Amino acid sequence: MPNLIVRNIDEKIVAALKAQAGKNGLSAEAEHRRILESVLLKPQKKSFTEALKSIPNVGNDDDFERLEDSGDSSVFD
């Protein structure tokens, strides 16, 4: 398995990595691998536009018309 060496890391980042690793019960190296994997290999989210485009074009506009509220609460009984 390949190795990755990261140089010139700010000491605050290293301290934060070690602290987070400790909270998760992992070594700093294992936590580093976990972070890289979660950021780089997670499924890409769709943009709002892509999500809208994926909605099927079904039904008619009148299928989605709002019903007028008669104020009669007996309708819900």
LOKENU-131283 format. One record per residue (C-alpha): residue in one letter; x negated, y negated, z. Coordinates in steps of 0.05 Angstrom, whole numbers, plus 32768, in hexadecimal, padded with zeros to 4 digits. Each point is the difference from the previous one (the first is absolute). Example, Ala and Ser with C-alpha at 12.3 -4.5 7.8 and 13.67 -1.06 7.14 Angstrom:
2
a7F0A805A809Cs7FE57FBB7FF3
% end
This chain:
77
m800080008000p7FE47FBB7FEFn7FEA7FCE8034l800F7FB68001i7FD27FCE8021v801B7FBA800Er7FCD7FCC8010n80037FB9801Ci803F800B8029d80117FCA8033e7FF780198047k80487FEC8010i801980307FCBv7FD68038801Ba80197FF38047a80487FFE7FE7l7FF680427FDAk7FE28022803Ea80397FE5802Cq803580187FD0a7FDD80437FF9g80008008804Bk804B7FF08004n800D80357FCBg7FD280348021l7FD280007FC3s7FB77FF27FF2a7FF17FBE7FDEe7FEE80287FC1a804180268001e80277FC0800Bh7FDB7FE07FC6r8014803B7FD3r80487FFB8018i80047FB57FF1l7FE180087FBBe802F80397FEFs803E7FDD8018v7FF07FC17FD9l7FE5801E7FC0l8029803F7FF7k80457FEA8019p803780007FCBq80067FBD7FDDk803F7FDA8011k802D7FE87FC9s80097FB57FF8f80457FE4800At80067FF77FB4e7FEC80487FF3a803380188034l80377FD87FDFk7FEE801A7FBCs800480488019i80497FF88015p802B80247FCDn80307FD67FD7v804180238013g80467FE9800Fn80267FC37FEBd7FFE7FBC801Fd804880078018d7FEB803E8027f7FDB7FD0802De80347FC98008r800C7FE88046l8045800E801Ce80237FC4801Dd80068002804Bs804A7FFC8012g7FF07FF68049d802A803D8010s7FD880298032s8030803C7FF9v7FDB80137FC1f7FC7801A802Cd802B802A802E
% end
